[in-house]
Amino acid sequence: MAGQKFTKYDLGNLKKGQTVVVTLQGNAANVRLMDSSNFNAYRNGRRHRYYGGLAKQSPVRLVVPNNGHWYVTVDMQGLRGSVRTSVRVEPEPLPTIRQTTALSSVPTLVKDVSAITPDESGKTYDVFISHASEDKDAVARPLANALTNAGLSVWYDEFEMRIGDSLRRKIDQGLAHSRFGIVIISKDFIKKGWTNYELDGIVTRTVSGEQVMLPIWHNITRDEVVAYSPTLADKIARNTAVDGIDDIAKEIAELIESRSR
């Protein structure tokens, strides 16, 4: 490989299981994921080991097999044309939130039936789901379907911010008609412009400090959550990176059923 032109991406130290995403524009290319020793061998034209190969479709997703310092290279050896590339490492998921803390340990998450007021059509709901429209297909709709299949009535729709809207007012309206509130918090949800004060206020009663909604973290790292709101990061929550949608729905359904007896 000595003398062969290639594009190098130094990814730094990565952990086993992290995913590297390589985007190609313009042509097929040879994509290699290598640790430090194999990258040095590749750069000097010696035999080397790598993960990857000839990529004819984009993006290319490569899973890091071991902890260590990793590189990605892209070259056109044996190929014609040129290619533009970009490389990113998907964020690590939040650590498992399920610990030993069950949702039943937070009794304020479920309201009594007598505390619910019907909406304009005279309906009440078991669960209210607030989410960004970008998270509908990946989380909100599958969760709503799983909850419905578990026998619960669910109210959910896109949660889009308009000028003059109050997040607190919209959430309070949804909670008024429902026994259990869920807010799917992702990078897309946060981009809507909600402040950490507003988000903390909808999850926790300001005066008493009781938790009244369940955050479900989606496509966001613990560091990002802590940087955005350390208070929210400490709340009882679930995480789509480690908790299956069906498992979350089952746990919520069992909790609501137990409070209805």
LINJOTA-V282760 format. One line per field, one symbol per residue. ss: DSSP state (H for helix, E for strand, C for the rest). phi: phi as a letter, one per 40 degrees, with the letter a starting at -180 (. if undefined). Layout:
ss: ???
phi: ???
This chain:
ss: CCCCCEEEEEEEEECCCCEEEEEEECCCEEEEEEEHHHHHHHHCCCCCCCEEEEECCCCEEEECCCCEEEEEEEECCCCCCCCEEEEEECCCCCCCCCCCCCHHHCHHHECCHHHCCCCCCCCCEEEEEEECHHHHHHHHHHHHHHHHHCCCCEEEEECCCCCCCCHHHHHHHHHHCEEEEEEEEEHHHHHCCCCHHHHHHHHECCCCCCECEEEEEECCCHHHHHHHCHHHHCCCEEECCCCCHHHHHHHHHHHHHHHHC
phi: .cgccabbbccgcbbdgcbbbbbbbhacacbbbbccccccccccgccababhicbbbbcbbbcccacicbbbbbabdgbbgbabbababccccdcdccfbcccccbcccbccdcccbccccgcbbcbbbbacdcbcccbcccccccccccgbcbbaadbbcbdgcbddcccdccccbbcbbbbcbbcccccchccccccccccbcdccgccbbccbcbfaccccccccadccccccabbccbbcdcccccccccccccccc
